């Protein structure tokens, strides 16, 4: 019977497991900058909610909207939420996204990320006595048992196992949980999570522990670019063996994996069943969305997430604002026509049916020498909500100024001073030797002439 159970577990895992999504490349285009208009920063009366806005360089969402037609906001029960396009970082919806809340799922995500970035996933970890005494959800690990780090991280992500989270933290920090928490907070600071503080790796309640929907979106957007993290985050199931080598299937607690078309990653969590967190990523066609709802009522947690993601896919589209090597401006320089181009593809998200480009301006700033690696101008696009998107422009081809012979010689001398000095010294020595030999020859000649004169007399 035990062998049948093992075979069933293997088959079940094979059927349920999905291929992890490819890692998002992120929006790292060179020379790209986004500036949200100052008017968008003023807070309107009533709850902090909104439709389409764009994140600024730090990823902060803003209140208010510009001149473009506003897409009607979805109705959700969750007190705090955010919807972000994963590649560009554009915020498509937010609701009280800056409100600090105690979110246990944030701790689990950060615990997995810190482990992925600071240890080998193929290393083996020994379960300590402290870890098995951890409160909350657990896998009932046994003291002294050894597990591969990657298996423990899957357990943390899929089942929110607190004992596994503590084992991971102890392994990464050589048994010092406070040191691991320090790594969590250092990472949060590095990602710009300005309203986040961690106190433990498990997410167990602590008054000083908090984050926001906006900060969580920064964490998820960054983390899914890491292939190892994303493999774990995007998995529905994982085959697990306990200390007695008995197999079982760990299943993601995010039920949208089985019901939402295009869902390719997610995590849920709670400290109170009436205040649920649902973190989900989904991809349809050319757009990937990160949907986060915090402290959602249990009966509407998945409905709110579905409404949020549907809103994004139904109302927005990702297009190319500027293509790589696209000609933006042509200027004349020393009798040459200089073509200024973008060196990367720049994408942006806009309401369907709107180009969302209100104004455009390109300027040149040409200084010799013109090289393809040195910016020679910039282009600014003002979108429908007055957001400015600026890109650097580069020469399509290089133009090196023609140098006269004297300048070239002087340049070569300056570039090879040591060599020229050695050559000069050698020439001087050669000249001295030549003069010395000429002197000896002249003396012999004089002596010869004098002898002939004496002989003639």
NORZI-V684722 format. One line per field, one symbol per residue. ss: DSSP state (A for helix, B for strand, O for the rest). burial: + if it has 24 or more other ideal C-beta (glycine too) atoms within 12 Angstrom, else -. Layout:
ss = ???
burial = ???
This chain:
ss = OAAAAAAAAAAAAAAAOOOOOOOOOOOOOOOBBBBOOAAAAOOOOOOOBBOOOOOOOOOOOOOOOOOOOOOOOOOOOOOBBBBBBOOOOOBBBBBOOOOOBOOAAAAAAAAAAAAAAAOOOOOBBBOOAAAAOOOOOOOOOOOOOBBBAAAAAAAAAAAOOAAAAAAAAAAAOOOOAAAAAAAAAAAAAAOOOOOOBOOOOOOOOOOOOBBOAAAAAAAAAAAOOOAAAAAAAOOOBBBBBOOOOOBBBBBOOOAAAAOOOOBBBBBBBBBBOOBBBBBBBBBBOOBBBBBBBBBBOOOOAAAAAAAAAAAAAAABBBBBBBOOOOBBBBBBBOOBBBBBBOOOOBBBBBBOOOOOBBBBBBBBOOOOOBOOOOBBBBBBBBBOOOOBBBBBBBBOOOBOOOOOAAAAAAAAAAAOAAAAAAAAAAAAAAAAAAAAAAAAAAAAAAAAAAAAAAAAO
burial = --------+---+---+--++-++--+-+-+++++++--+-------+++++++++--++++++++-+--+-++-++++++++++++++++++++++++++++++++++++++++++++-+---++++--++-+-++++++---+-+++++++++++++++++++++++++++---+--++++++-++--+++-++++++++++----++++++++++++++++++-++++++++++++++-----++++++++-++--+-++++++++++---+++++++++---++++++++++---++++++++++++++++++++-++-----++-+-+----++++++++++++++----++----+-+-+---+----++++++++++++++++++++++--+----------------------------------------------------------
